[in-house]
């Protein structure tokens, strides 16, 4: 009889394949191999739930009992049925149910001692079950005239304890396959198995506690990794903001200077192209700063599209830009200037209008040098200044050409008569 719920119907008996050749006080050799296999199965289970089910299945394998309920002491002290072996009705009736610990301990006190640990209960009526406990009663014919027959009100309880004797679980077994009270050596087998099962429960609990600690530690590590990654992202974002122009996303003067100095320190040939937009003030004055900002972002995109991915494109002033291209020769530097100039030859589509924004360009070229009398920082400023001066020289030349052209056109204009 097993702690649990209401009465279940008759079920098919599985049979017990251990030959009963033992005498009181002696376990037959034929029983030792099933016991060993059952204990190995229990010890090989991983986790509390799997261990509990292995215990239930192990009792069936090494004893004649066909109905087993494995109860586990919860944190609140009561026992929960966490594994069963037997008919489907048993699983539905008992699994997950709880029993009051005090009632179980009272039963253990009044039960007939089959050993220091086992208790044989002869009177567990389903009509008046002990308080705090339910019963599953198999459909067994009552044979009161047969003193050795297993009666419906019988049950055998095998407590599972820790090294200090504290109750950690309970095996409740019922319905021996031959319908008779088994010999005492079967009780010895069950007692030995219950002792080993208690150790297995403790090991499974320690394993789950260790696994839970490892899971918590891994979660903490993951949170720490995420925190570090987020900190790195914030630092990278701040670093990017500190070195890039907020409007266009291009490098700012700080980033430009660092990259240019590093290239010069490595003695890599490079070209510096200074770009200044022509008459950009008129765009801001006539169309407003919103349109002016949009023009600057579009100019930035055109500059990016005109150079290689590894080249530096920077905004160094309101309408001034610098391109640094490393690892190129003089002819390639001139071709770079032509590409940038072509990028400004097509109008920009801005808020429904088409604006032709031109730029004046200045080129400074630095060949590879084995030795340089200037420090990289000084040479960087010199190159930027040289490109800036050439740009302004071209801007003045373009302005002079424009004025000369305007005068020539004015002289050719017909005089009104």
DRENDO-1510 file (C-alpha; in Angstrom, 1 decimal, always signed):
<recs>
REC; n; res; u; v; w
REC; 1; UNK; +0.0; +0.0; +0.0 .
REC; 2; UNK; +1.4; +3.4; -1.0 .
REC; 3; UNK; +0.8; +7.0; +0.3 .
REC; 4; UNK; -1.1; +8.8; -2.4 .
REC; 5; UNK; -4.8; +8.9; -3.4 .
REC; 6; UNK; -7.8; +6.8; -4.0 .
REC; 7; UNK; -8.3; +3.1; -4.8 .
REC; 8; UNK; -7.2; +1.8; -8.2 .
REC; 9; UNK; -8.4; -1.2; -10.3 .
REC; 10; UNK; -6.7; -4.5; -10.7 .
REC; 11; UNK; -3.6; -4.5; -12.8 .
REC; 12; UNK; -1.4; -6.9; -14.6 .
REC; 13; UNK; +1.3; -8.4; -12.4 .
REC; 14; UNK; +4.8; -8.2; -13.7 .
REC; 15; UNK; +6.4; -11.2; -11.9 .
REC; 16; UNK; +9.6; -11.4; -9.9 .
REC; 17; UNK; +12.5; -13.2; -11.4 .
REC; 18; UNK; +14.6; -13.6; -8.3 .
REC; 19; UNK; +14.5; -17.2; -7.1 .
REC; 20; UNK; +13.6; -17.4; -3.4 .
REC; 21; UNK; +16.2; -19.8; -2.1 .
REC; 22; UNK; +17.2; -17.7; +0.9 .
REC; 23; UNK; +16.7; -18.3; +4.5 .
REC; 24; UNK; +16.1; -15.8; +7.3 .
REC; 25; UNK; +19.2; -13.6; +7.7 .
REC; 26; UNK; +20.7; -14.6; +4.3 .
REC; 27; UNK; +20.2; -13.0; +0.9 .
REC; 28; UNK; +20.3; -15.6; -1.9 .
REC; 29; UNK; +23.0; -15.2; -4.4 .
REC; 30; UNK; +20.4; -15.0; -7.2 .
REC; 31; UNK; +19.2; -11.7; -5.7 .
REC; 32; UNK; +22.5; -9.9; -5.6 .
REC; 33; UNK; +22.9; -9.4; -9.3 .
REC; 34; UNK; +19.5; -7.6; -9.7 .
REC; 35; UNK; +20.3; -5.5; -6.6 .
REC; 36; UNK; +23.7; -4.5; -8.0 .
REC; 37; UNK; +22.1; -3.5; -11.4 .
REC; 38; UNK; +19.4; -1.6; -9.6 .
REC; 39; UNK; +21.9; +0.3; -7.4 .
REC; 40; UNK; +24.1; +1.0; -10.5 .
REC; 41; UNK; +21.0; +2.4; -12.3 .
REC; 42; UNK; +20.2; +4.7; -9.4 .
REC; 43; UNK; +23.8; +6.0; -9.1 .
REC; 44; UNK; +24.0; +6.6; -12.8 .
REC; 45; UNK; +20.9; +8.8; -12.9 .
REC; 46; UNK; +21.4; +12.6; -13.2 .
REC; 47; UNK; +19.3; +15.0; -11.3 .
REC; 48; UNK; +16.7; +14.5; -8.5 .
REC; 49; UNK; +13.8; +13.5; -10.7 .
REC; 50; UNK; +15.7; +11.0; -12.7 .
REC; 51; UNK; +17.2; +9.5; -9.5 .
REC; 52; UNK; +13.8; +9.2; -7.9 .
REC; 53; UNK; +12.4; +7.3; -10.9 .
REC; 54; UNK; +15.5; +5.1; -11.0 .
REC; 55; UNK; +14.8; +4.3; -7.4 .
REC; 56; UNK; +11.2; +3.3; -8.1 .
REC; 57; UNK; +12.3; +1.2; -11.1 .
REC; 58; UNK; +15.1; -0.4; -9.1 .
REC; 59; UNK; +12.8; -1.6; -6.3 .
REC; 60; UNK; +10.7; -3.4; -9.0 .
REC; 61; UNK; +13.8; -4.9; -10.5 .
REC; 62; UNK; +15.3; -6.3; -7.3 .
REC; 63; UNK; +12.2; -7.1; -5.1 .
REC; 64; UNK; +8.9; -8.9; -5.8 .
REC; 65; UNK; +6.9; -5.6; -5.1 .
REC; 66; UNK; +5.0; -4.2; -8.1 .
REC; 67; UNK; +3.7; -0.9; -6.7 .
REC; 68; UNK; +6.3; +1.6; -5.5 .
REC; 69; UNK; +5.9; +5.2; -4.5 .
REC; 70; UNK; +9.0; +7.3; -3.9 .
REC; 71; UNK; +8.5; +10.3; -1.6 .
REC; 72; UNK; +10.9; +13.2; -1.1 .
REC; 73; UNK; +11.1; +15.5; +1.9 .
REC; 74; UNK; +10.5; +19.0; +0.7 .
REC; 75; UNK; +11.8; +22.2; +2.2 .
REC; 76; UNK; +8.6; +22.6; +4.3 .
REC; 77; UNK; +9.1; +19.1; +5.8 .
REC; 78; UNK; +6.2; +17.4; +4.1 .
REC; 79; UNK; +6.8; +14.5; +1.7 .
REC; 80; UNK; +5.9; +14.8; -2.0 .
REC; 81; UNK; +5.4; +11.8; -4.2 .
REC; 82; UNK; +7.9; +12.4; -7.0 .
REC; 83; UNK; +8.2; +9.0; -8.7 .
REC; 84; UNK; +6.1; +5.8; -9.0 .
REC; 85; UNK; +6.3; +2.4; -10.5 .
REC; 86; UNK; +3.2; +0.4; -11.3 .
REC; 87; UNK; -0.1; +0.8; -13.3 .
REC; 88; UNK; -1.1; +4.0; -14.9 .
REC; 89; UNK; -3.8; +4.5; -12.3 .
REC; 90; UNK; -1.1; +4.7; -9.7 .
REC; 91; UNK; +0.8; +7.4; -11.5 .
REC; 92; UNK; -2.4; +9.5; -11.9 .
REC; 93; UNK; -3.4; +9.0; -8.3 .
REC; 94; UNK; -0.1; +9.6; -6.5 .
REC; 95; UNK; +2.4; +11.5; -8.5 .
REC; 96; UNK; +2.8; +15.0; -7.2 .
REC; 97; UNK; +0.7; +14.5; -4.1 .
REC; 98; UNK; +2.0; +15.3; -0.6 .
REC; 99; UNK; +1.8; +13.6; +2.7 .
REC; 100; UNK; +2.2; +15.2; +6.2 .
REC; 101; UNK; +5.5; +14.4; +7.7 .
REC; 102; UNK; +4.1; +13.9; +11.2 .
REC; 103; UNK; +1.7; +11.3; +9.9 .
REC; 104; UNK; +4.5; +9.4; +8.2 .
REC; 105; UNK; +6.7; +9.6; +11.3 .
REC; 106; UNK; +3.7; +8.3; +13.5 .
REC; 107; UNK; +3.3; +5.4; +11.1 .
REC; 108; UNK; +7.0; +4.6; +11.3 .
REC; 109; UNK; +6.7; +4.5; +15.1 .
REC; 110; UNK; +3.8; +2.1; +15.2 .
REC; 111; UNK; +4.8; -0.1; +12.4 .
REC; 112; UNK; +6.2; -3.6; +12.9 .
REC; 113; UNK; +10.0; -3.5; +12.7 .
REC; 114; UNK; +11.4; -5.8; +9.9 .
REC; 115; UNK; +14.8; -4.3; +10.5 .
REC; 116; UNK; +16.3; -1.2; +12.2 .
REC; 117; UNK; +14.9; +0.8; +9.3 .
REC; 118; UNK; +11.9; -1.0; +7.6 .
REC; 119; UNK; +8.4; -0.8; +9.0 .
REC; 120; UNK; +5.6; -3.2; +8.1 .
REC; 121; UNK; +2.1; -1.7; +8.4 .
REC; 122; UNK; -0.8; -4.2; +8.7 .
REC; 123; UNK; -3.8; -1.9; +9.1 .
REC; 124; UNK; -4.1; +1.0; +6.6 .
REC; 125; UNK; -7.7; +1.3; +5.8 .
REC; 126; UNK; -8.8; +3.3; +2.8 .
REC; 127; UNK; -12.1; +4.0; +4.6 .
REC; 128; UNK; -10.4; +5.8; +7.5 .
REC; 129; UNK; -6.8; +6.8; +6.3 .
REC; 130; UNK; -4.5; +8.5; +8.8 .
REC; 131; UNK; -4.8; +12.3; +8.9 .
REC; 132; UNK; -2.7; +14.0; +6.2 .
REC; 133; UNK; -2.3; +10.9; +4.0 .
REC; 134; UNK; -4.1; +9.3; +1.1 .
REC; 135; UNK; -3.9; +5.7; +0.0 .
REC; 136; UNK; -3.7; +3.8; -3.3 .
REC; 137; UNK; -5.2; +0.4; -2.6 .
REC; 138; UNK; -4.6; -2.3; -5.3 .
REC; 139; UNK; -7.4; -4.7; -6.0 .
REC; 140; UNK; -6.1; -7.6; -4.0 .
REC; 141; UNK; -8.4; -10.4; -2.7 .
REC; 142; UNK; -8.5; -10.4; +1.1 .
REC; 143; UNK; -7.6; -13.8; +2.5 .
REC; 144; UNK; -7.7; -13.4; +6.2 .
REC; 145; UNK; -7.6; -17.2; +6.7 .
REC; 146; UNK; -4.1; -17.3; +5.1 .
REC; 147; UNK; -1.6; -15.9; +7.5 .
REC; 148; UNK; +1.0; -15.5; +4.8 .
REC; 149; UNK; -1.2; -13.8; +2.2 .
REC; 150; UNK; -0.6; -10.1; +1.4 .
REC; 151; UNK; -3.7; -8.2; +2.5 .
REC; 152; UNK; -5.1; -5.0; +0.9 .
REC; 153; UNK; -4.4; -3.1; +4.1 .
REC; 154; UNK; -0.7; -4.0; +4.2 .
REC; 155; UNK; +2.2; -1.7; +3.3 .
REC; 156; UNK; +5.9; -1.8; +3.8 .
REC; 157; UNK; +7.7; +1.5; +4.4 .
REC; 158; UNK; +11.5; +2.0; +3.9 .
REC; 159; UNK; +12.7; +5.4; +5.1 .
REC; 160; UNK; +15.7; +6.9; +3.3 .
REC; 161; UNK; +18.0; +8.9; +5.6 .
REC; 162; UNK; +21.2; +10.9; +5.5 .
REC; 163; UNK; +24.4; +10.0; +7.4 .
REC; 164; UNK; +23.0; +11.8; +10.5 .
REC; 165; UNK; +19.8; +9.7; +10.4 .
REC; 166; UNK; +17.6; +12.6; +9.2 .
REC; 167; UNK; +14.7; +11.5; +7.0 .
REC; 168; UNK; +15.2; +12.6; +3.4 .
REC; 169; UNK; +12.7; +10.4; +1.7 .
REC; 170; UNK; +10.4; +7.3; +1.9 .
REC; 171; UNK; +9.9; +4.2; -0.1 .
REC; 172; UNK; +6.4; +2.8; +0.1 .
REC; 173; UNK; +6.0; -0.6; -1.5 .
REC; 174; UNK; +3.0; -2.8; -2.1 .
REC; 175; UNK; +1.5; -5.8; -4.0 .
REC; 176; UNK; +4.2; -8.6; -4.1 .
REC; 177; UNK; +4.0; -10.5; -7.4 .
REC; 178; UNK; +3.1; -13.8; -5.7 .
REC; 179; UNK; +0.5; -12.2; -3.4 .
REC; 180; UNK; +2.3; -13.4; -0.3 .
REC; 181; UNK; +4.3; -11.7; +2.5 .
REC; 182; UNK; +7.8; -12.0; +1.2 .
REC; 183; UNK; +10.6; -13.7; +3.2 .
REC; 184; UNK; +12.7; -11.5; +5.5 .
REC; 185; UNK; +15.7; -11.5; +3.1 .
REC; 186; UNK; +13.6; -9.5; +0.7 .
REC; 187; UNK; +13.3; -6.9; +3.5 .
REC; 188; UNK; +17.0; -7.0; +3.8 .
REC; 189; UNK; +17.4; -6.3; +0.1 .
REC; 190; UNK; +14.9; -3.4; +0.3 .
REC; 191; UNK; +16.7; -2.1; +3.4 .
REC; 192; UNK; +20.1; -2.2; +1.7 .
REC; 193; UNK; +18.6; -0.7; -1.4 .
REC; 194; UNK; +16.9; +2.1; +0.6 .
REC; 195; UNK; +20.3; +3.0; +2.2 .
REC; 196; UNK; +22.0; +3.2; -1.1 .
REC; 197; UNK; +19.1; +5.2; -2.5 .
REC; 198; UNK; +19.4; +7.7; +0.3 .
REC; 199; UNK; +23.1; +8.3; -0.6 .
REC; 200; UNK; +22.1; +8.6; -4.3 .
REC; 201; UNK; +19.4; +11.3; -3.4 .
REC; 202; UNK; +22.0; +13.2; -1.4 .
REC; 203; UNK; +24.5; +13.0; -4.3 .
REC; 204; UNK; +21.7; +14.1; -6.8 .
REC; 205; UNK; +20.8; +17.0; -4.5 .
REC; 206; UNK; +24.4; +18.1; -4.2 .
REC; 207; UNK; +24.8; +17.8; -8.0 .
REC; 208; UNK; +21.7; +19.9; -8.6 .
REC; 209; UNK; +22.8; +22.4; -6.0 .
REC; 210; UNK; +26.3; +22.6; -7.7 .
REC; 211; UNK; +24.6; +22.9; -11.1 .
REC; 212; UNK; +22.4; +25.7; -9.8 .
REC; 213; UNK; +25.4; +27.4; -8.4 .
REC; 214; UNK; +27.3; +27.0; -11.7 .
REC; 215; UNK; +24.2; +28.3; -13.5 .
REC; 216; UNK; +24.1; +31.3; -11.2 .
REC; 217; UNK; +27.8; +31.9; -11.6 .
REC; 218; UNK; +27.5; +31.6; -15.4 .
REC; 219; UNK; +24.6; +34.1; -15.3 .
REC; 220; UNK; +26.7; +36.4; -13.2 .
REC; 221; UNK; +29.6; +36.0; -15.6 .
REC; 222; UNK; +27.3; +36.7; -18.6 .
REC; 223; UNK; +25.9; +39.8; -16.9 .
REC; 224; UNK; +29.5; +40.9; -16.2 .
REC; 225; UNK; +30.5; +40.2; -19.8 .
REC; 226; UNK; +27.4; +42.2; -21.0 .
REC; 227; UNK; +28.3; +45.0; -18.5 .
REC; 228; UNK; +31.9; +45.1; -19.8 .
REC; 229; UNK; +30.7; +45.0; -23.4 .
REC; 230; UNK; +28.2; +47.8; -22.8 .
REC; 231; UNK; +30.9; +49.8; -21.1 .
REC; 232; UNK; +33.2; +49.3; -24.1 .
REC; 233; UNK; +30.4; +50.3; -26.4 .
REC; 234; UNK; +29.8; +53.5; -24.4 .
REC; 235; UNK; +33.5; +54.2; -24.3 .
REC; 236; UNK; +33.7; +53.6; -28.1 .
REC; 237; UNK; +30.7; +55.8; -28.6 .
REC; 238; UNK; +32.3; +58.5; -26.6 .
REC; 239; UNK; +35.6; +58.1; -28.3 .
REC; 240; UNK; +33.8; +58.2; -31.7 .
REC; 241; UNK; +31.9; +61.4; -30.7 .
REC; 242; UNK; +35.2; +62.9; -29.5 .
REC; 243; UNK; +36.9; +62.3; -32.8 .
REC; 244; UNK; +34.0; +62.6; -35.3 .
REC; 245; UNK; +31.9; +65.5; -36.6 .
REC; 246; UNK; +28.4; +65.4; -35.2 .
REC; 247; UNK; +26.7; +66.7; -38.4 .
REC; 248; UNK; +28.4; +64.6; -41.1 .
REC; 249; UNK; +29.9; +61.7; -39.2 .
REC; 250; UNK; +33.3; +62.4; -40.8 .
REC; 251; UNK; +36.5; +62.5; -38.8 .
REC; 252; UNK; +37.1; +65.8; -36.9 .
REC; 253; UNK; +40.4; +67.7; -36.6 .
REC; 254; UNK; +41.4; +65.6; -33.6 .
REC; 255; UNK; +41.0; +62.3; -35.5 .
REC; 256; UNK; +42.5; +63.8; -38.7 .
REC; 257; UNK; +45.6; +64.9; -36.8 .
REC; 258; UNK; +46.1; +61.5; -35.0 .
REC; 259; UNK; +45.7; +59.6; -38.3 .
REC; 260; UNK; +48.0; +61.9; -40.3 .
REC; 261; UNK; +50.7; +61.9; -37.6 .
REC; 262; UNK; +50.6; +58.1; -37.4 .
REC; 263; UNK; +51.0; +57.7; -41.2 .
REC; 264; UNK; +53.9; +60.2; -41.3 .
REC; 265; UNK; +55.6; +58.4; -38.4 .
REC; 266; UNK; +55.4; +55.2; -40.5 .
REC; 267; UNK; +57.0; +57.1; -43.4 .
REC; 268; UNK; +54.2; +56.1; -45.7 .
REC; 269; UNK; +53.8; +58.2; -48.9 .
REC; 270; UNK; +50.5; +60.1; -48.8 .
REC; 271; UNK; +48.4; +62.9; -50.3 .
REC; 272; UNK; +46.5; +65.6; -48.5 .
REC; 273; UNK; +43.6; +67.3; -50.3 .
REC; 274; UNK; +42.1; +70.4; -48.8 .
REC; 275; UNK; +38.5; +71.1; -50.0 .
REC; 276; UNK; +36.7; +74.4; -49.4 .
REC; 277; UNK; +33.1; +74.9; -50.7 .
REC; 278; UNK; +32.7; +77.9; -53.0 .
REC; 279; UNK; +30.0; +80.5; -52.0 .
REC; 280; UNK; +28.5; +78.2; -49.3 .
REC; 281; UNK; +27.6; +81.3; -47.2 .
REC; 282; UNK; +25.1; +82.2; -49.9 .
REC; 283; UNK; +23.3; +78.8; -49.4 .
REC; 284; UNK; +22.9; +79.4; -45.7 .
REC; 285; UNK; +21.9; +83.1; -46.2 .
REC; 286; UNK; +19.4; +82.4; -49.0 .
REC; 287; UNK; +18.0; +78.9; -48.0 .
REC; 288; UNK; +18.6; +78.7; -44.3 .
REC; 289; UNK; +20.8; +76.6; -42.1 .
REC; 290; UNK; +18.6; +73.5; -42.3 .
REC; 291; UNK; +19.3; +73.3; -46.1 .
REC; 292; UNK; +22.9; +74.3; -45.5 .
REC; 293; UNK; +23.3; +71.3; -43.0 .
REC; 294; UNK; +21.7; +69.0; -45.5 .
REC; 295; UNK; +24.2; +70.2; -48.2 .
REC; 296; UNK; +27.1; +69.5; -45.9 .
REC; 297; UNK; +25.9; +66.0; -45.3 .
REC; 298; UNK; +25.5; +65.4; -49.0 .
REC; 299; UNK; +28.9; +66.7; -49.7 .
REC; 300; UNK; +30.4; +64.4; -47.1 .
REC; 301; UNK; +28.7; +61.4; -48.8 .
REC; 302; UNK; +30.1; +62.4; -52.2 .
REC; 303; UNK; +33.6; +62.7; -50.7 .
REC; 304; UNK; +33.3; +59.3; -49.1 .
REC; 305; UNK; +32.2; +57.8; -52.5 .
REC; 306; UNK; +35.2; +59.4; -54.2 .
REC; 307; UNK; +38.0; +57.8; -52.1 .
REC; 308; UNK; +39.0; +54.4; -50.9 .
REC; 309; UNK; +37.5; +52.9; -47.7 .
REC; 310; UNK; +40.8; +53.2; -45.9 .
REC; 311; UNK; +41.3; +56.9; -46.8 .
REC; 312; UNK; +40.6; +59.6; -44.2 .
REC; 313; UNK; +37.8; +62.1; -44.9 .
REC; 314; UNK; +37.5; +64.9; -42.3 .
REC; 315; UNK; +35.5; +68.0; -41.7 .
REC; 316; UNK; +37.8; +70.6; -40.3 .
REC; 317; UNK; +35.6; +73.7; -40.4 .
REC; 318; UNK; +32.2; +75.0; -41.4 .
REC; 319; UNK; +32.5; +74.2; -45.1 .
REC; 320; UNK; +36.1; +72.9; -45.2 .
REC; 321; UNK; +37.0; +69.2; -45.7 .
REC; 322; UNK; +40.3; +67.3; -45.8 .
REC; 323; UNK; +41.1; +64.0; -47.5 .
REC; 324; UNK; +44.2; +62.0; -46.6 .
REC; 325; UNK; +45.1; +59.1; -48.9 .
REC; 326; UNK; +48.1; +56.9; -47.9 .
REC; 327; UNK; +50.2; +54.6; -50.0 .
REC; 328; UNK; +49.8; +56.3; -53.3 .
REC; 329; UNK; +52.2; +57.9; -55.8 .
REC; 330; UNK; +52.2; +61.4; -57.3 .
REC; 331; UNK; +50.1; +60.4; -60.3 .
REC; 332; UNK; +47.5; +58.7; -58.2 .
REC; 333; UNK; +47.4; +61.8; -56.0 .
REC; 334; UNK; +46.5; +63.9; -59.1 .
REC; 335; UNK; +43.9; +61.4; -60.1 .
REC; 336; UNK; +42.4; +61.6; -56.6 .
REC; 337; UNK; +42.1; +65.4; -57.0 .
REC; 338; UNK; +40.3; +64.9; -60.3 .
REC; 339; UNK; +37.9; +62.4; -58.8 .
REC; 340; UNK; +37.0; +64.8; -56.0 .
REC; 341; UNK; +36.6; +67.6; -58.4 .
REC; 342; UNK; +34.3; +65.5; -60.5 .
REC; 343; UNK; +32.2; +64.7; -57.4 .
REC; 344; UNK; +31.3; +68.5; -57.3 .
REC; 345; UNK; +30.4; +68.7; -61.0 .
REC; 346; UNK; +26.9; +67.5; -60.6 .
REC; 347; UNK; +24.1; +69.4; -58.8 .
REC; 348; UNK; +22.7; +68.3; -55.5 .
REC; 349; UNK; +19.0; +67.5; -55.2 .
REC; 350; UNK; +18.0; +69.4; -52.0 .
REC; 351; UNK; +14.4; +69.9; -50.9 .
REC; 352; UNK; +13.1; +69.8; -54.5 .
REC; 353; UNK; +15.7; +72.1; -55.9 .
REC; 354; UNK; +19.0; +71.4; -57.7 .
REC; 355; UNK; +22.0; +73.2; -56.3 .
REC; 356; UNK; +25.4; +73.1; -58.0 .
REC; 357; UNK; +27.9; +73.3; -55.1 .
REC; 358; UNK; +31.5; +73.6; -56.3 .
REC; 359; UNK; +34.7; +73.3; -54.3 .
REC; 360; UNK; +38.2; +74.7; -54.5 .
REC; 361; UNK; +40.9; +72.0; -54.0 .
REC; 362; UNK; +44.5; +72.1; -52.8 .
REC; 363; UNK; +46.9; +69.2; -52.9 .
REC; 364; UNK; +50.0; +68.5; -50.8 .
REC; 365; UNK; +52.0; +65.4; -51.4 .
REC; 366; UNK; +54.4; +63.7; -49.0 .
REC; 367; UNK; +56.7; +61.0; -50.6 .
REC; 368; UNK; +58.2; +58.2; -48.5 .
REC; 369; UNK; +61.3; +59.6; -46.7 .
REC; 370; UNK; +64.1; +57.6; -45.0 .
REC; 371; UNK; +64.8; +60.6; -42.8 .
REC; 372; UNK; +62.8; +63.7; -42.0 .
REC; 373; UNK; +64.1; +66.8; -40.2 .
REC; 374; UNK; +60.6; +67.5; -38.9 .
REC; 375; UNK; +58.8; +65.5; -36.3 .
REC; 376; UNK; +55.6; +63.9; -37.6 .
REC; 377; UNK; +53.4; +66.4; -35.7 .
REC; 378; UNK; +55.2; +69.3; -37.3 .
REC; 379; UNK; +55.2; +67.7; -40.7 .
REC; 380; UNK; +51.4; +67.1; -40.4 .
REC; 381; UNK; +50.8; +70.8; -39.7 .
REC; 382; UNK; +53.1; +71.7; -42.6 .
REC; 383; UNK; +51.2; +69.5; -45.1 .
REC; 384; UNK; +47.8; +70.7; -44.0 .
REC; 385; UNK; +49.0; +74.3; -44.3 .
REC; 386; UNK; +50.5; +73.6; -47.7 .
REC; 387; UNK; +47.3; +72.1; -49.0 .
REC; 388; UNK; +45.3; +74.9; -47.5 .
REC; 389; UNK; +47.5; +77.5; -49.2 .
REC; 390; UNK; +47.2; +75.8; -52.6 .
REC; 391; UNK; +43.5; +75.6; -52.2 .
REC; 392; UNK; +43.2; +79.3; -51.5 .
REC; 393; UNK; +45.5; +80.1; -54.5 .
REC; 394; UNK; +43.2; +78.1; -56.8 .
REC; 395; UNK; +40.2; +79.8; -55.3 .
REC; 396; UNK; +41.7; +83.2; -56.0 .
REC; 397; UNK; +42.6; +82.2; -59.5 .
REC; 398; UNK; +39.1; +80.9; -60.1 .
REC; 399; UNK; +37.7; +84.2; -58.7 .
REC; 400; UNK; +40.1; +86.2; -60.9 .
REC; 401; UNK; +39.1; +84.2; -64.0 .
REC; 402; UNK; +35.4; +84.7; -63.2 .
REC; 403; UNK; +35.9; +88.5; -62.9 .
REC; 404; UNK; +37.8; +88.6; -66.2 .
REC; 405; UNK; +35.2; +86.6; -67.9 .
REC; 406; UNK; +32.5; +88.9; -66.6 .
REC; 407; UNK; +34.3; +92.0; -67.8 .
REC; 408; UNK; +34.8; +90.5; -71.3 .
REC; 409; UNK; +31.1; +89.6; -71.5 .
REC; 410; UNK; +30.2; +93.1; -70.4 .
REC; 411; UNK; +32.3; +94.7; -73.2 .
REC; 412; UNK; +30.6; +92.4; -75.7 .
REC; 413; UNK; +27.2; +93.4; -74.6 .
REC; 414; UNK; +25.3; +95.7; -77.2 .
REC; 415; UNK; +24.8; +99.3; -76.2 .
REC; 416; UNK; +21.1; +100.4; -76.0 .
REC; 417; UNK; +20.5; +103.2; -78.6 .
</recs>
